[in-house]
Amino acid sequence: GFIDEDHKKLIDIANRVAELNHPDQDAEALKLAIRQLYDYVQYHFKREEAQMREIQYPAADSHHAIHEQIIKDMNHTLTSSQHMADMLNRFKSLMHEWVIQHIMSEDKKLREFMLLSPEVLQKSN
């Protein structure tokens, strides 16, 4: 449901950041796209964590800790990068790691729990 839609939107925003990473692009447009990505990541995590609490997902605490680390890494990237190119390279790496490690691993476990949990099925009816 909304989690998959959020992931698609996050990937779209991340792709826009990558597309704007050219010398002839407006730096302000790039900064705005990075800010949108950062804001949407936080929005998505809050929604996902609310869903985990609602369905009493057993790994909610460890999943939350991973979200906190991603936000911490994003904050570090935003505040410690010396140049825009450095920031973009670090963001690309972080987004790749997040997509591969988090969505394909941790969020997949959440999805499987949601599909197998009778409580979740009852709430969706």
N, CA, C and O atoms as a GROMACS GRO file, in nm:
protein
  500
    1GLY      N    1   0.082  -0.120   0.000
    1GLY     CA    2   0.000   0.000   0.000
    1GLY      C    3   0.086   0.125   0.000
    1GLY      O    4   0.170   0.144  -0.088
    2PHE      N    5   0.064   0.209   0.100
    2PHE     CA    6   0.132   0.338   0.102
    2PHE      C    7   0.283   0.325   0.116
    2PHE      O    8   0.356   0.412   0.069
    3ILE      N    9   0.330   0.217   0.178
    3ILE     CA   10   0.475   0.202   0.194
    3ILE      C   11   0.541   0.186   0.058
    3ILE      O   12   0.643   0.250   0.031
    4ASP      N   13   0.484   0.104  -0.028
    4ASP     CA   14   0.540   0.087  -0.163
    4ASP      C   15   0.532   0.217  -0.242
    4ASP      O   16   0.624   0.251  -0.316
    5GLU      N   17   0.421   0.289  -0.227
    5GLU     CA   18   0.407   0.418  -0.296
    5GLU      C   19   0.511   0.519  -0.247
    5GLU      O   20   0.570   0.593  -0.326
    6ASP      N   21   0.534   0.520  -0.115
    6ASP     CA   22   0.638   0.607  -0.059
    6ASP      C   23   0.774   0.572  -0.116
    6ASP      O   24   0.852   0.661  -0.151
    7HIS      N   25   0.803   0.443  -0.125
    7HIS     CA   26   0.933   0.401  -0.180
    7HIS      C   27   0.949   0.449  -0.324
    7HIS      O   28   1.056   0.495  -0.362
    8LYS      N   29   0.844   0.438  -0.402
    8LYS     CA   30   0.851   0.486  -0.541
    8LYS      C   31   0.878   0.635  -0.546
    8LYS      O   32   0.960   0.681  -0.626
    9LYS      N   33   0.810   0.710  -0.460
    9LYS     CA   34   0.831   0.854  -0.458
    9LYS      C   35   0.974   0.888  -0.413
    9LYS      O   36   1.037   0.978  -0.469
   10LEU      N   37   1.023   0.817  -0.314
   10LEU     CA   38   1.161   0.840  -0.268
   10LEU      C   39   1.262   0.813  -0.380
   10LEU      O   40   1.357   0.889  -0.398
   11ILE      N   41   1.240   0.707  -0.453
   11ILE     CA   42   1.331   0.675  -0.564
   11ILE      C   43   1.320   0.781  -0.672
   11ILE      O   44   1.422   0.819  -0.731
   12ASP      N   45   1.199   0.830  -0.699
   12ASP     CA   46   1.182   0.938  -0.797
   12ASP      C   47   1.258   1.064  -0.755
   12ASP      O   48   1.325   1.126  -0.837
   13ILE      N   49   1.247   1.100  -0.628
   13ILE     CA   50   1.318   1.219  -0.579
   13ILE      C   51   1.469   1.197  -0.587
   13ILE      O   52   1.543   1.286  -0.628
   14ALA      N   53   1.515   1.078  -0.547
   14ALA     CA   54   1.659   1.048  -0.553
   14ALA      C   55   1.708   1.054  -0.697
   14ALA      O   56   1.818   1.103  -0.722
   15ASN      N   57   1.628   1.006  -0.790
   15ASN     CA   58   1.666   1.014  -0.932
   15ASN      C   59   1.672   1.159  -0.979
   15ASN      O   60   1.759   1.195  -1.059
   16ARG      N   61   1.581   1.242  -0.930
   16ARG     CA   62   1.584   1.384  -0.967
   16ARG      C   63   1.712   1.449  -0.916
   16ARG      O   64   1.773   1.531  -0.985
   17VAL      N   65   1.754   1.413  -0.795
   17VAL     CA   66   1.880   1.466  -0.740
   17VAL      C   67   1.995   1.425  -0.832
   17VAL      O   68   2.082   1.506  -0.864
   18ALA      N   69   1.995   1.299  -0.874
   18ALA     CA   70   2.102   1.251  -0.963
   18ALA      C   71   2.099   1.324  -1.097
   18ALA      O   72   2.204   1.357  -1.152
   19GLU      N   73   1.980   1.349  -1.150
   19GLU     CA   74   1.967   1.418  -1.279
   19GLU      C   75   2.016   1.563  -1.271
   19GLU      O   76   2.068   1.616  -1.368
   20LEU      N   77   1.998   1.624  -1.156
   20LEU     CA   78   2.039   1.763  -1.140
   20LEU      C   79   2.189   1.777  -1.114
   20LEU      O   80   2.241   1.889  -1.107
   21ASN      N   81   2.257   1.668  -1.099
   21ASN     CA   82   2.400   1.670  -1.068
   21ASN      C   83   2.482   1.686  -1.196
   21ASN      O   84   2.551   1.594  -1.240
   22HIS      N   85   2.474   1.804  -1.254
   22HIS     CA   86   2.551   1.838  -1.373
   22HIS      C   87   2.604   1.980  -1.356
   22HIS      O   88   2.538   2.063  -1.293
   23PRO      N   89   2.720   2.009  -1.411
   23PRO     CA   90   2.780   2.142  -1.396
   23PRO      C   91   2.690   2.256  -1.446
   23PRO      O   92   2.697   2.367  -1.394
   24ASP      N   93   2.608   2.229  -1.546
   24ASP     CA   94   2.526   2.336  -1.603
   24ASP      C   95   2.391   2.353  -1.531
   24ASP      O   96   2.312   2.439  -1.569
   25GLN      N   97   2.366   2.273  -1.427
   25GLN     CA   98   2.240   2.283  -1.354
   25GLN      C   99   2.248   2.388  -1.244
   25GLN      O  100   2.355   2.420  -1.192
   26ASP      N  101   2.133   2.440  -1.210
   26ASP     CA  102   2.120   2.541  -1.106
   26ASP      C  103   2.146   2.477  -0.969
   26ASP      O  104   2.081   2.379  -0.933
   27ALA      N  105   2.239   2.532  -0.894
   27ALA     CA  106   2.272   2.478  -0.762
   27ALA      C  107   2.153   2.488  -0.668
   27ALA      O  108   2.135   2.400  -0.582
   28GLU      N  109   2.072   2.591  -0.681
   28GLU     CA  110   1.955   2.606  -0.593
   28GLU      C  111   1.852   2.496  -0.619
   28GLU      O  112   1.791   2.446  -0.525
   29ALA      N  113   1.833   2.459  -0.745
   29ALA     CA  114   1.741   2.351  -0.778
   29ALA      C  115   1.790   2.219  -0.718
   29ALA      O  116   1.711   2.138  -0.670
   30LEU      N  117   1.920   2.200  -0.721
   30LEU     CA  118   1.979   2.080  -0.664
   30LEU      C  119   1.960   2.078  -0.512
   30LEU      O  120   1.923   1.976  -0.455
   31LYS      N  121   1.986   2.190  -0.448
   31LYS     CA  122   1.968   2.198  -0.303
   31LYS      C  123   1.822   2.172  -0.265
   31LYS      O  124   1.794   2.104  -0.167
   32LEU      N  125   1.730   2.226  -0.343
   32LEU     CA  126   1.588   2.204  -0.317
   32LEU      C  127   1.552   2.056  -0.330
   32LEU      O  128   1.478   2.003  -0.247
   33ALA      N  129   1.604   1.989  -0.431
   33ALA     CA  130   1.578   1.846  -0.450
   33ALA      C  131   1.634   1.764  -0.334
   33ALA      O  132   1.570   1.670  -0.288
   34ILE      N  133   1.753   1.798  -0.289
   34ILE     CA  134   1.814   1.728  -0.175
   34ILE      C  135   1.728   1.750  -0.050
   34ILE      O  136   1.706   1.657   0.028
   35ARG      N  137   1.680   1.872  -0.031
   35ARG     CA  138   1.595   1.902   0.084
   35ARG      C  139   1.464   1.823   0.076
   35ARG      O  140   1.416   1.771   0.177
   36GLN      N  141   1.406   1.814  -0.044
   36GLN     CA  142   1.283   1.737  -0.061
   36GLN      C  143   1.307   1.589  -0.029
   36GLN      O  144   1.223   1.524   0.034
   37LEU      N  145   1.419   1.538  -0.072
   37LEU     CA  146   1.454   1.399  -0.042
   37LEU      C  147   1.465   1.378   0.108
   37LEU      O  148   1.408   1.284   0.163
   38TYR      N  149   1.538   1.466   0.174
   38TYR     CA  150   1.557   1.456   0.319
   38TYR      C  151   1.422   1.463   0.391
   38TYR      O  152   1.395   1.382   0.480
   39ASP      N  153   1.339   1.559   0.354
   39ASP     CA  154   1.209   1.575   0.418
   39ASP      C  155   1.118   1.454   0.393
   39ASP      O  156   1.048   1.409   0.483
   40TYR      N  157   1.121   1.402   0.270
   40TYR     CA  158   1.034   1.289   0.240
   40TYR      C  159   1.080   1.162   0.309
   40TYR      O  160   0.997   1.079   0.347
   41VAL      N  161   1.209   1.145   0.326
   41VAL     CA  162   1.260   1.030   0.400
   41VAL      C  163   1.204   1.034   0.542
   41VAL      O  164   1.156   0.932   0.593
   42GLN      N  165   1.210   1.149   0.606
   42GLN     CA  166   1.159   1.160   0.742
   42GLN      C  167   1.008   1.134   0.748
   42GLN      O  168   0.960   1.064   0.837
   43TYR      N  169   0.935   1.191   0.653
   43TYR     CA  170   0.791   1.170   0.645
   43TYR      C  171   0.759   1.022   0.629
   43TYR      O  172   0.672   0.969   0.698
   44HIS      N  173   0.829   0.957   0.539
   44HIS     CA  174   0.806   0.814   0.514
   44HIS      C  175   0.835   0.731   0.639
   44HIS      O  176   0.757   0.642   0.674
   45PHE      N  177   0.946   0.759   0.705
   45PHE     CA  178   0.980   0.682   0.824
   45PHE      C  179   0.872   0.696   0.931
   45PHE      O  180   0.836   0.597   0.995
   46LYS      N  181   0.820   0.815   0.951
   46LYS     CA  182   0.714   0.835   1.050
   46LYS      C  183   0.590   0.753   1.015
   46LYS      O  184   0.531   0.690   1.102
   47ARG      N  185   0.552   0.755   0.889
   47ARG     CA  186   0.435   0.678   0.846
   47ARG      C  187   0.459   0.528   0.862
   47ARG      O  188   0.372   0.455   0.910
   48GLU      N  189   0.576   0.483   0.822
   48GLU     CA  190   0.607   0.341   0.831
   48GLU      C  191   0.610   0.296   0.977
   48GLU      O  192   0.560   0.188   1.010
   49GLU      N  193   0.669   0.376   1.063
   49GLU     CA  194   0.678   0.340   1.205
   49GLU      C  195   0.541   0.341   1.271
   49GLU      O  196   0.516   0.258   1.359
   50ALA      N  197   0.453   0.431   1.232
   50ALA     CA  198   0.316   0.431   1.284
   50ALA      C  199   0.245   0.302   1.244
   50ALA      O  200   0.173   0.243   1.324
   51GLN      N  201   0.267   0.259   1.121
   51GLN     CA  202   0.208   0.134   1.073
   51GLN      C  203   0.263   0.016   1.153
   51GLN      O  204   0.188  -0.074   1.189
   52MET      N  205   0.392   0.017   1.180
   52MET     CA  206   0.452  -0.092   1.256
   52MET      C  207   0.392  -0.100   1.397
   52MET      O  208   0.364  -0.209   1.447
   53ARG      N  209   0.374   0.016   1.460
   53ARG     CA  210   0.313   0.016   1.594
   53ARG      C  211   0.169  -0.036   1.587
   53ARG      O  212   0.126  -0.114   1.673
   54GLU      N  213   0.096   0.008   1.487
   54GLU     CA  214  -0.045  -0.032   1.474
   54GLU      C  215  -0.060  -0.182   1.460
   54GLU      O  216  -0.152  -0.241   1.517
   55ILE      N  217   0.028  -0.245   1.385
   55ILE     CA  218   0.017  -0.389   1.362
   55ILE      C  219   0.101  -0.470   1.461
   55ILE      O  220   0.109  -0.592   1.452
   56GLN      N  221   0.164  -0.400   1.554
   56GLN     CA  222   0.249  -0.462   1.656
   56GLN      C  223   0.359  -0.548   1.594
   56GLN      O  224   0.378  -0.665   1.629
   57TYR      N  225   0.429  -0.487   1.500
   57TYR     CA  226   0.539  -0.554   1.432
   57TYR      C  227   0.650  -0.585   1.532
   57TYR      O  228   0.700  -0.493   1.598
   58PRO      N  229   0.689  -0.711   1.547
   58PRO     CA  230   0.786  -0.748   1.652
   58PRO      C  231   0.925  -0.687   1.635
   58PRO      O  232   0.997  -0.673   1.734
   59ALA      N  233   0.963  -0.651   1.516
   59ALA     CA  234   1.096  -0.593   1.494
   59ALA      C  235   1.090  -0.440   1.482
   59ALA      O  236   1.180  -0.379   1.425
   60ALA      N  237   0.984  -0.380   1.533
   60ALA     CA  238   0.966  -0.235   1.519
   60ALA      C  239   1.081  -0.156   1.581
   60ALA      O  240   1.125  -0.057   1.522
   61ASP      N  241   1.130  -0.197   1.696
   61ASP     CA  242   1.238  -0.122   1.761
   61ASP      C  243   1.367  -0.126   1.680
   61ASP      O  244   1.433  -0.023   1.664
   62SER      N  245   1.403  -0.242   1.630
   62SER     CA  246   1.526  -0.250   1.551
   62SER      C  247   1.509  -0.177   1.418
   62SER      O  248   1.603  -0.117   1.366
   63HIS      N  249   1.390  -0.184   1.362
   63HIS     CA  250   1.362  -0.113   1.237
   63HIS      C  251   1.372   0.039   1.260
   63HIS      O  252   1.428   0.112   1.178
   64HIS      N  253   1.318   0.084   1.371
   64HIS     CA  254   1.327   0.226   1.407
   64HIS      C  255   1.474   0.269   1.422
   64HIS      O  256   1.512   0.377   1.378
   65ALA      N  257   1.554   0.184   1.484
   65ALA     CA  258   1.696   0.215   1.503
   65ALA      C  259   1.766   0.232   1.368
   65ALA      O  260   1.853   0.318   1.353
   66ILE      N  261   1.729   0.151   1.271
   66ILE     CA  262   1.787   0.164   1.137
   66ILE      C  263   1.745   0.297   1.075
   66ILE      O  264   1.827   0.366   1.015
   67HIS      N  265   1.618   0.333   1.091
   67HIS     CA  266   1.571   0.463   1.041
   67HIS      C  267   1.650   0.577   1.105
   67HIS      O  268   1.692   0.670   1.037
   68GLU      N  269   1.670   0.569   1.235
   68GLU     CA  270   1.746   0.672   1.306
   68GLU      C  271   1.888   0.684   1.252
   68GLU      O  272   1.940   0.795   1.237
   69GLN      N  273   1.950   0.570   1.221
   69GLN     CA  274   2.087   0.573   1.167
   69GLN      C  275   2.089   0.635   1.028
   69GLN      O  276   2.181   0.710   0.995
   70ILE      N  277   1.988   0.606   0.946
   70ILE     CA  278   1.982   0.667   0.812
   70ILE      C  279   1.969   0.818   0.823
   70ILE      O  280   2.037   0.891   0.752
   71ILE      N  281   1.881   0.865   0.912
   71ILE     CA  282   1.865   1.010   0.933
   71ILE      C  283   1.996   1.071   0.984
   71ILE      O  284   2.037   1.178   0.940
   72LYS      N  285   2.060   1.003   1.077
   72LYS     CA  286   2.189   1.050   1.130
   72LYS      C  287   2.292   1.060   1.017
   72LYS      O  288   2.365   1.159   1.008
   73ASP      N  289   2.298   0.959   0.931
   73ASP     CA  290   2.391   0.960   0.818
   73ASP      C  291   2.359   1.074   0.721
   73ASP      O  292   2.449   1.140   0.669
   74MET      N  293   2.229   1.096   0.696
   74MET     CA  294   2.190   1.206   0.608
   74MET      C  295   2.230   1.340   0.668
   74MET      O  296   2.282   1.428   0.598
   75ASN      N  297   2.205   1.357   0.798
   75ASN     CA  298   2.244   1.481   0.865
   75ASN      C  299   2.395   1.504   0.857
   75ASN      O  300   2.441   1.614   0.831
   76HIS      N  301   2.470   1.397   0.880
   76HIS     CA  302   2.615   1.409   0.873
   76HIS      C  303   2.660   1.449   0.733
   76HIS      O  304   2.749   1.533   0.717
   77THR      N  305   2.598   1.390   0.634
   77THR     CA  306   2.632   1.423   0.495
   77THR      C  307   2.602   1.570   0.466
   77THR      O  308   2.681   1.640   0.403
   78LEU      N  309   2.486   1.616   0.512
   78LEU     CA  310   2.447   1.755   0.487
   78LEU      C  311   2.538   1.854   0.558
   78LEU      O  312   2.567   1.961   0.504
   79THR      N  313   2.583   1.820   0.676
   79THR     CA  314   2.659   1.917   0.755
   79THR      C  315   2.810   1.907   0.740
   79THR      O  316   2.882   2.001   0.772
   80SER      N  317   2.859   1.794   0.692
   80SER     CA  318   3.005   1.778   0.688
   80SER      C  319   3.064   1.783   0.547
   80SER      O  320   3.186   1.785   0.532
   81SER      N  321   2.981   1.784   0.446
   81SER     CA  322   3.034   1.788   0.309
   81SER      C  323   3.093   1.925   0.279
   81SER      O  324   3.030   2.027   0.306
   82GLN      N  325   3.212   1.924   0.223
   82GLN     CA  326   3.281   2.050   0.192
   82GLN      C  327   3.235   2.112   0.061
   82GLN      O  328   3.235   2.234   0.045
   83HIS      N  329   3.195   2.027  -0.032
   83HIS     CA  330   3.155   2.074  -0.165
   83HIS      C  331   3.027   2.000  -0.208
   83HIS      O  332   2.998   1.891  -0.159
   84MET      N  333   2.954   2.062  -0.298
   84MET     CA  334   2.831   2.002  -0.347
   84MET      C  335   2.858   1.866  -0.411
   84MET      O  336   2.779   1.773  -0.392
   85ALA      N  337   2.966   1.852  -0.485
   85ALA     CA  338   2.998   1.724  -0.549
   85ALA      C  339   3.021   1.615  -0.444
   85ALA      O  340   2.977   1.501  -0.461
   86ASP      N  341   3.090   1.652  -0.336
   86ASP     CA  342   3.114   1.558  -0.227
   86ASP      C  343   2.982   1.516  -0.164
   86ASP      O  344   2.960   1.397  -0.138
   87MET      N  345   2.893   1.612  -0.140
   87MET     CA  346   2.764   1.583  -0.081
   87MET      C  347   2.684   1.488  -0.170
   87MET      O  348   2.623   1.392  -0.123
   88LEU      N  349   2.684   1.517  -0.299
   88LEU     CA  350   2.607   1.434  -0.391
   88LEU      C  351   2.660   1.292  -0.398
   88LEU      O  352   2.582   1.196  -0.401
   89ASN      N  353   2.790   1.279  -0.400
   89ASN     CA  354   2.849   1.145  -0.403
   89ASN      C  355   2.814   1.066  -0.277
   89ASN      O  356   2.784   0.947  -0.284
   90ARG      N  357   2.818   1.134  -0.165
   90ARG     CA  358   2.784   1.069  -0.038
   90ARG      C  359   2.635   1.035  -0.032
   90ARG      O  360   2.596   0.930   0.019
   91PHE      N  361   2.551   1.125  -0.084
   91PHE     CA  362   2.408   1.098  -0.088
   91PHE      C  363   2.377   0.980  -0.179
   91PHE      O  364   2.294   0.895  -0.146
   92LYS      N  365   2.443   0.974  -0.293
   92LYS     CA  366   2.422   0.860  -0.384
   92LYS      C  367   2.456   0.729  -0.315
   92LYS      O  368   2.382   0.631  -0.325
   93SER      N  369   2.568   0.729  -0.246
   93SER     CA  370   2.609   0.608  -0.176
   93SER      C  371   2.508   0.572  -0.068
   93SER      O  372   2.470   0.455  -0.055
   94LEU      N  373   2.465   0.670   0.008
   94LEU     CA  374   2.368   0.646   0.113
   94LEU      C  375   2.235   0.595   0.056
   94LEU      O  376   2.177   0.501   0.110
   95MET      N  377   2.188   0.656  -0.051
   95MET     CA  378   2.061   0.614  -0.109
   95MET      C  379   2.072   0.473  -0.168
   95MET      O  380   1.979   0.394  -0.157
   96HIS      N  381   2.184   0.443  -0.228
   96HIS     CA  382   2.204   0.308  -0.282
   96HIS      C  383   2.201   0.207  -0.167
   96HIS      O  384   2.134   0.104  -0.174
   97GLU      N  385   2.275   0.239  -0.061
   97GLU     CA  386   2.280   0.150   0.054
   97GLU      C  387   2.140   0.134   0.114
   97GLU      O  388   2.099   0.024   0.151
   98TRP      N  389   2.067   0.245   0.122
   98TRP     CA  390   1.935   0.238   0.180
   98TRP      C  391   1.842   0.153   0.094
   98TRP      O  392   1.771   0.067   0.145
   99VAL      N  393   1.843   0.177  -0.035
   99VAL     CA  394   1.755   0.102  -0.125
   99VAL      C  395   1.789  -0.046  -0.121
   99VAL      O  396   1.701  -0.132  -0.108
  100ILE      N  397   1.916  -0.076  -0.131
  100ILE     CA  398   1.957  -0.216  -0.135
  100ILE      C  399   1.940  -0.284   0.001
  100ILE      O  400   1.876  -0.388   0.012
  101GLN      N  401   1.998  -0.223   0.103
  101GLN     CA  402   2.000  -0.288   0.234
  101GLN      C  403   1.867  -0.276   0.308
  101GLN      O  404   1.818  -0.374   0.364
  102HIS      N  405   1.811  -0.157   0.308
  102HIS     CA  406   1.694  -0.135   0.392
  102HIS      C  407   1.564  -0.179   0.324
  102HIS      O  408   1.491  -0.262   0.378
  103ILE      N  409   1.535  -0.125   0.209
  103ILE     CA  410   1.408  -0.157   0.144
  103ILE      C  411   1.403  -0.304   0.105
  103ILE      O  412   1.304  -0.372   0.129
  104MET      N  413   1.510  -0.352   0.045
  104MET     CA  414   1.508  -0.489  -0.004
  104MET      C  415   1.525  -0.593   0.106
  104MET      O  416   1.497  -0.711   0.085
  105SER      N  417   1.569  -0.551   0.222
  105SER     CA  418   1.587  -0.646   0.332
  105SER      C  419   1.486  -0.620   0.444
  105SER      O  420   1.396  -0.700   0.467
  106GLU      N  421   1.502  -0.508   0.513
  106GLU     CA  422   1.419  -0.480   0.631
  106GLU      C  423   1.272  -0.456   0.594
  106GLU      O  424   1.183  -0.512   0.658
  107ASP      N  425   1.248  -0.375   0.493
  107ASP     CA  426   1.109  -0.347   0.457
  107ASP      C  427   1.042  -0.471   0.396
  107ASP      O  428   0.920  -0.487   0.405
  108LYS      N  429   1.121  -0.557   0.336
  108LYS     CA  430   1.066  -0.683   0.284
  108LYS      C  431   1.016  -0.769   0.400
  108LYS      O  432   0.912  -0.834   0.389
  109LYS      N  433   1.090  -0.771   0.512
  109LYS     CA  434   1.046  -0.846   0.629
  109LYS      C  435   0.915  -0.789   0.683
  109LYS      O  436   0.825  -0.864   0.721
  110LEU      N  437   0.904  -0.657   0.686
  110LEU     CA  438   0.781  -0.593   0.731
  110LEU      C  439   0.665  -0.632   0.640
  110LEU      O  440   0.557  -0.664   0.688
  111ARG      N  441   0.688  -0.628   0.512
  111ARG     CA  442   0.584  -0.664   0.416
  111ARG      C  443   0.538  -0.808   0.436
  111ARG      O  444   0.418  -0.838   0.435
  112GLU      N  445   0.634  -0.898   0.455
  112GLU     CA  446   0.599  -1.038   0.477
  112GLU      C  447   0.517  -1.055   0.604
  112GLU      O  448   0.422  -1.133   0.607
  113PHE      N  449   0.554  -0.983   0.710
  113PHE     CA  450   0.478  -0.989   0.834
  113PHE      C  451   0.336  -0.940   0.811
  113PHE      O  452   0.240  -0.999   0.860
  114MET      N  453   0.323  -0.831   0.737
  114MET     CA  454   0.191  -0.775   0.710
  114MET      C  455   0.105  -0.873   0.630
  114MET      O  456  -0.016  -0.883   0.652
  115LEU      N  457   0.166  -0.942   0.539
  115LEU     CA  458   0.090  -1.037   0.456
  115LEU      C  459   0.049  -1.162   0.533
  115LEU      O  460  -0.053  -1.224   0.502
  116LEU      N  461   0.127  -1.199   0.632
  116LEU     CA  462   0.101  -1.322   0.706
  116LEU      C  463   0.025  -1.302   0.836
  116LEU      O  464  -0.024  -1.398   0.895
  117SER      N  465   0.016  -1.179   0.881
  117SER     CA  466  -0.045  -1.151   1.010
  117SER      C  467  -0.197  -1.145   1.001
  117SER      O  468  -0.250  -1.062   0.927
  118PRO      N  469  -0.268  -1.230   1.073
  118PRO     CA  470  -0.415  -1.226   1.069
  118PRO      C  471  -0.472  -1.092   1.116
  118PRO      O  472  -0.574  -1.047   1.065
  119GLU      N  473  -0.405  -1.028   1.214
  119GLU     CA  474  -0.453  -0.899   1.264
  119GLU      C  475  -0.451  -0.794   1.152
  119GLU      O  476  -0.542  -0.712   1.141
  120VAL      N  477  -0.348  -0.798   1.072
  120VAL     CA  478  -0.335  -0.702   0.963
  120VAL      C  479  -0.443  -0.728   0.860
  120VAL      O  480  -0.505  -0.636   0.808
  121LEU      N  481  -0.466  -0.855   0.830
  121LEU     CA  482  -0.568  -0.889   0.733
  121LEU      C  483  -0.705  -0.846   0.781
  121LEU      O  484  -0.786  -0.799   0.701
  122GLN      N  485  -0.734  -0.860   0.910
  122GLN     CA  486  -0.862  -0.818   0.965
  122GLN      C  487  -0.878  -0.666   0.958
  122GLN      O  488  -0.987  -0.618   0.927
  123LYS      N  489  -0.773  -0.592   0.985
  123LYS     CA  490  -0.780  -0.446   0.981
  123LYS      C  491  -0.800  -0.394   0.840
  123LYS      O  492  -0.860  -0.289   0.820
  124SER      N  493  -0.750  -0.468   0.742
  124SER     CA  494  -0.763  -0.422   0.604
  124SER      C  495  -0.900  -0.456   0.545
  124SER      O  496  -0.935  -0.405   0.439
  125ASN      N  497  -0.978  -0.541   0.611
  125ASN     CA  498  -1.112  -0.577   0.561
  125ASN      C  499  -1.217  -0.480   0.610
  125ASN      O  500  -1.334  -0.495   0.578
   0.00000   0.00000   0.00000
